[in-house]
Amino acid sequence: MDVVVIGGGPAGLSAAIRAQELGLKVVVVEEGRLGGILPQCIHTGFGLLTYGEDLTGPELAHRLINSYQGEVLRGHAAGLEYSYHRKRVRVITEGGTVTLEAPTVIYAAGARERHAHEIGIVGDRVAGIYTAGEAQALMDLYGVLPGREVVIVGSGDVGLIMARRLSLEGAKVKAVVEMLPYPGGLARNLMILRDFNIPLLLNHRVVEVRGRGRVERVKVVSGSKEEWIKCDTLLVSAGLVPRVKLLRRAGAIIDERTSGPLVNDRLETSLPGIFAAGNSLVINDLVDYAMEQGRIAAEGAEEFIREGGIPSQDWVKVIPGDNVRSVVPQLISPGREVIAYVRPSKPLNDATLTLPNGRVRLGVIKPSEMLRVRVKAEEGGVAHVEIQG
Ligand SMILES: Cc1cc2nc3c(=O)[nH]c(=O)nc-3n(C[C@H](O)[C@H](O)[C@H](O)COP(=O)(O)OP(=O)(O)OC[C@H]3O[C@@H](n4cnc5c(N)ncnc54)[C@H](O)[C@@H]3O)c2cc1C
């Protein structure tokens, strides 16, 4: 075996497909269903950049699953042991624990959702509080409507998409509550609020839930103003956090800005031969980028095996400057043009991105829209990436 891929979502499957194309022997470890989050995302908007087609999540999942001809091990990867040439992945399966051994691992375990208690919402412990992903799985995998009168926390794409799904299924979305002064989602998803006549409360926060057995009302505050909104369901869409437990335990360095592992331009973590891709590397708003990262990681794994390691070099350190929340990769090879994913920290109307290899006029930018750019830096030094408004 050449590579163990942890996670069979779009990033992991893309990594596995590319690794097979490159002649590697692959096993994908998946604890749930292949396709990751895709099978429960029944809306369109997937694969536009990769295929030039507007696919639903299940359609894209189907395409990826059919393209991968290799082995899949059903089970939970619960341990990752590291040495330079050998990695061991301990997998808990229905039939018992299995240990896989390979020179490389591609870690593509996706992300977890932030829950109500993580964003300071207090009150009664009642039924009817869901994360967006939990509510989506209930509706689109199991055919259960999670509630009838819903308040949504968070105006990112996931929250907006859920506002539409709930409205289409007959629920009343009473408000989308956003603590920032601007909405989080892509422009195309913001149209949903207008289409379904849903109020967007900017600069507002849900702070408390009350009910007996089930949610009955939530308290919303803005400055010194507060009001109670009657509802039976609170849906929390307050962002995703890369799932990095195994990487962290194995000793990988985690970047505070992305909450994912620090990587070089092959997407290799600080543990040589262990690569990362998709939402466990950095939260991607577009599945196309998660899939691309899977392919880059697979090419890195092939190089690692062919060369006996990624050539050690004087990595150029990428420094996020003004208006840049994060950049992945954090280390790049001198003289090599590489793909970088840049997350702006605030919305700007007429933005220009400054890279070591030049300036790019961006126009309107938002933190919800990750930028994909080509970066090249010369030997010796650091690569500053900044955005001017
Ligand atoms: C509600 C929602 C709507 C979205 N809409 C769009 C859209 O319209 N267009 C678009 O381009 N993108 C969209 N996205 C973003 C896109 O879906 C993600 O970027 C993409 O799914 C990330 O892929 P991934 O493979 O990194 O993670 P995931 O899809 O989360 O897959 C990770 C996989 O790893 C498995 N796993 C985790 N830990 C382990 C372990 N220890 N052992 C074994 N298996 C494990 C999980 O079971 C899962 O199958 C949306 C995302 C969400 C949540």
The ligand as an SDF file (V2000), in Angstrom:
LIG
                    3D

 53 58  0  0  0  0  0  0  0  0999 V2000
  -24.5910   22.9010    3.8850 C   0  0  0  0  0  0  0  0  0  0  0  0
  -23.4410   23.0820    2.9360 C   0  0  0  0  0  0  0  0  0  0  0  0
  -23.6710   23.5940    1.6730 C   0  0  0  0  0  0  0  0  0  0  0  0
  -22.6200   23.7170    0.7630 C   0  0  0  0  0  0  0  0  0  0  0  0
  -22.8900   24.1880   -0.4980 N   0  0  0  0  0  0  0  0  0  0  0  0
  -21.8980   24.2610   -1.4280 C   0  0  0  0  0  0  0  0  0  0  0  0
  -22.1850   24.6680   -2.7850 C   0  0  0  0  0  0  0  0  0  0  0  0
  -23.3190   25.0120   -3.1270 O   0  0  0  0  0  0  0  0  0  0  0  0
  -21.1700   24.6930   -3.6780 N   0  0  0  0  0  0  0  0  0  0  0  0
  -19.8900   24.3240   -3.3170 C   0  0  0  0  0  0  0  0  0  0  0  0
  -18.9870   24.3250   -4.1790 O   0  0  0  0  0  0  0  0  0  0  0  0
  -19.5970   23.9330   -2.0450 N   0  0  0  0  0  0  0  0  0  0  0  0
  -20.5640   23.9010   -1.0930 C   0  0  0  0  0  0  0  0  0  0  0  0
  -20.2750   23.5160    0.1910 N   0  0  0  0  0  0  0  0  0  0  0  0
  -18.8580   23.2700    0.5790 C   0  0  0  0  0  0  0  0  0  0  0  0
  -18.3610   21.8550    0.2540 C   0  0  0  0  0  0  0  0  0  0  0  0
  -19.3970   20.9490    0.4490 O   0  0  0  0  0  0  0  0  0  0  0  0
  -17.1730   21.5160    1.1150 C   0  0  0  0  0  0  0  0  0  0  0  0
  -16.1360   22.4260    0.8000 O   0  0  0  0  0  0  0  0  0  0  0  0
  -16.6800   20.0780    0.8730 C   0  0  0  0  0  0  0  0  0  0  0  0
  -17.6930   19.1600    1.1860 O   0  0  0  0  0  0  0  0  0  0  0  0
  -15.4470   19.7520    1.7260 C   0  0  0  0  0  0  0  0  0  0  0  0
  -15.0480   18.4530    1.4060 O   0  0  0  0  0  0  0  0  0  0  0  0
  -14.1880   17.5480    2.3890 P   0  0  0  0  0  0  0  0  0  0  0  0
  -13.9180   16.2790    1.6480 O   0  0  0  0  0  0  0  0  0  0  0  0
  -13.0440   18.3160    2.8790 O   0  0  0  0  0  0  0  0  0  0  0  0
  -15.0890   17.2870    3.6740 O   0  0  0  0  0  0  0  0  0  0  0  0
  -16.4200   16.4520    3.8990 P   0  0  0  0  0  0  0  0  0  0  0  0
  -17.3590   16.5780    2.7600 O   0  0  0  0  0  0  0  0  0  0  0  0
  -16.9140   16.8730    5.2430 O   0  0  0  0  0  0  0  0  0  0  0  0
  -15.9140   14.9350    3.9980 O   0  0  0  0  0  0  0  0  0  0  0  0
  -15.1150   14.4600    5.0740 C   0  0  0  0  0  0  0  0  0  0  0  0
  -15.3230   12.9560    5.2150 C   0  0  0  0  0  0  0  0  0  0  0  0
  -14.4010   12.4410    6.1650 O   0  0  0  0  0  0  0  0  0  0  0  0
  -15.0390   11.4580    6.9530 C   0  0  0  0  0  0  0  0  0  0  0  0
  -14.2830   11.3330    8.2140 N   0  0  0  0  0  0  0  0  0  0  0  0
  -14.0590   12.3130    9.1280 C   0  0  0  0  0  0  0  0  0  0  0  0
  -13.2950   11.8510   10.1440 N   0  0  0  0  0  0  0  0  0  0  0  0
  -13.0320   10.5470    9.8620 C   0  0  0  0  0  0  0  0  0  0  0  0
  -12.3050    9.5400   10.5390 C   0  0  0  0  0  0  0  0  0  0  0  0
  -11.6570    9.7590   11.7020 N   0  0  0  0  0  0  0  0  0  0  0  0
  -12.2640    8.2870    9.9900 N   0  0  0  0  0  0  0  0  0  0  0  0
  -12.8960    8.0410    8.8050 C   0  0  0  0  0  0  0  0  0  0  0  0
  -13.5980    8.9680    8.1200 N   0  0  0  0  0  0  0  0  0  0  0  0
  -13.6650   10.2100    8.6330 C   0  0  0  0  0  0  0  0  0  0  0  0
  -16.4460   11.9930    7.1260 C   0  0  0  0  0  0  0  0  0  0  0  0
  -17.3590   10.9620    7.4500 O   0  0  0  0  0  0  0  0  0  0  0  0
  -16.7140   12.5810    5.7320 C   0  0  0  0  0  0  0  0  0  0  0  0
  -17.2760   11.6310    4.8580 O   0  0  0  0  0  0  0  0  0  0  0  0
  -21.3050   23.3690    1.1310 C   0  0  0  0  0  0  0  0  0  0  0  0
  -21.0580   22.8660    2.4330 C   0  0  0  0  0  0  0  0  0  0  0  0
  -22.1090   22.7280    3.3240 C   0  0  0  0  0  0  0  0  0  0  0  0
  -21.8180   22.1950    4.7180 C   0  0  0  0  0  0  0  0  0  0  0  0
  1  2  1  0
  2  3  1  0
  2 52  2  0
  3  4  2  0
  4  5  1  0
  4 50  1  0
  5  6  2  0
  6  7  1  0
  6 13  1  0
  7  8  2  0
  7  9  1  0
  9 10  1  0
 10 11  2  0
 10 12  1  0
 12 13  2  0
 13 14  1  0
 14 15  1  0
 14 50  1  0
 15 16  1  0
 16 17  1  0
 16 18  1  0
 18 19  1  0
 18 20  1  0
 20 21  1  0
 20 22  1  0
 22 23  1  0
 23 24  1  0
 24 25  2  0
 24 26  1  0
 24 27  1  0
 27 28  1  0
 28 29  2  0
 28 30  1  0
 28 31  1  0
 31 32  1  0
 32 33  1  0
 33 34  1  0
 33 48  1  0
 34 35  1  0
 35 36  1  0
 35 46  1  0
 36 37  1  0
 36 45  1  0
 37 38  2  0
 38 39  1  0
 39 40  1  0
 39 45  2  0
 40 41  1  0
 40 42  2  0
 42 43  1  0
 43 44  2  0
 44 45  1  0
 46 47  1  0
 46 48  1  0
 48 49  1  0
 50 51  2  0
 51 52  1  0
 52 53  1  0
M  END
$$$$
